[in-house]
Amino acid sequence: MSRQSIFEEIISERKRQDVVFGEQNHLPIRWIPILAEEVGSAAKQANNFDRTGSEMSLRKYELETIQVAAVAFAMLECLEREKWRKKDEQSKKRSPKTQDEGVSER
């Protein structure tokens, strides 16, 4: 697989994700579990390939790795849009945290 074809697969996966989930504008901390789930799926397929040597597991590993890259790409797109900042600011305006809720007054 060439570098160009890898990029094309990642972009194709990003388009699929946008169709399925719509534009995602999560806070940075919310992206981590999404990415971790995809990495976990890739790890599972890598383990399956290691145990079985199955070409099917290797192909699934490749597909999961493309999803990992596509999610990382989506994270960067979200940072570029910065819409998550507006959501976070609105959330903070609605429910400001007090010291009792774990915020110190330093």
C-alpha positions in Angstrom: 0.0 0.0 0.0 1.5 3.4 -1.0 1.5 6.5 1.2 -1.1 8.0 -1.2 -3.4 5.0 -0.9 -3.1 5.1 2.9 -4.1 8.8 2.9 -7.0 8.0 0.6 -8.2 5.3 2.9 -8.0 7.6 5.9 -9.9 10.3 4.1 -12.5 7.8 3.0 -12.9 6.6 6.6 -13.3 10.2 7.8 -16.0 10.8 5.3 -17.8 7.6 6.5 -17.5 8.8 10.1 -19.0 12.1 9.2 -22.0 10.4 7.5 -22.5 8.1 10.5 -21.8 10.5 13.4 -22.0 14.0 11.9 -19.5 16.7 12.7 -18.0 15.9 16.1 -17.0 18.8 18.3 -15.9 17.3 21.6 -13.8 18.8 24.3 -10.2 17.5 24.0 -10.6 15.3 27.1 -13.7 13.6 25.5 -11.7 12.6 22.4 -9.3 10.4 24.4 -11.7 7.6 25.2 -12.9 7.6 21.6 -9.3 7.2 20.3 -8.5 4.7 23.1 -11.4 2.5 22.0 -10.1 2.5 18.4 -6.6 1.7 19.6 -8.0 -1.1 21.7 -9.7 -2.6 18.7 -6.5 -2.4 16.7 -4.6 -4.0 19.5 -7.2 -6.9 19.6 -6.6 -7.5 15.9 -2.8 -7.3 16.3 -3.1 -9.9 19.1 -5.4 -12.1 16.9 -2.8 -12.0 14.1 0.0 -12.8 16.5 -1.8 -15.8 17.8 -3.2 -17.1 14.5 -1.2 -15.7 11.6 -4.6 -15.2 9.9 -4.6 -12.9 6.9 -8.1 -11.9 7.9 -6.8 -10.7 11.3 -4.1 -8.8 9.5 -6.7 -7.1 7.3 -8.9 -6.3 10.3 -5.8 -4.8 12.0 -5.2 -2.7 8.9 -8.8 -1.4 8.9 -8.7 -0.7 12.7 -5.5 1.2 12.3 -7.0 3.3 9.5 -9.9 4.1 12.0 -7.3 5.1 14.6 -5.7 7.5 12.1 -9.2 8.8 11.0 -10.2 9.5 14.6 -6.9 11.3 15.3 -7.6 13.3 12.1 -11.0 14.1 13.4 -9.5 15.3 16.7 -7.3 17.7 14.8 -10.2 18.9 12.7 -12.1 19.6 15.8 -9.2 21.6 17.3 -9.1 23.6 14.1 -12.8 24.4 14.2 -12.7 25.3 18.0 -16.5 24.8 18.3 -15.8 22.8 21.4 -14.6 26.0 23.1 -18.0 27.6 22.6 -19.8 24.5 24.1 -17.4 24.5 27.0 -17.9 28.3 27.7 -21.7 27.8 27.5 -21.5 24.9 29.9 -19.4 26.9 32.4 -21.9 29.8 32.2 -24.8 27.6 33.0 -23.2 25.8 36.0 -20.2 27.5 37.5 -18.2 25.3 39.8 -17.7 26.3 43.4 -15.0 25.3 45.8 -17.3 22.6 47.2 -17.3 21.0 43.8 -13.6 20.6 43.7 -12.4 23.9 42.4 -9.8 25.7 44.6 -9.7 29.5 44.9 -6.0 30.0 44.2 
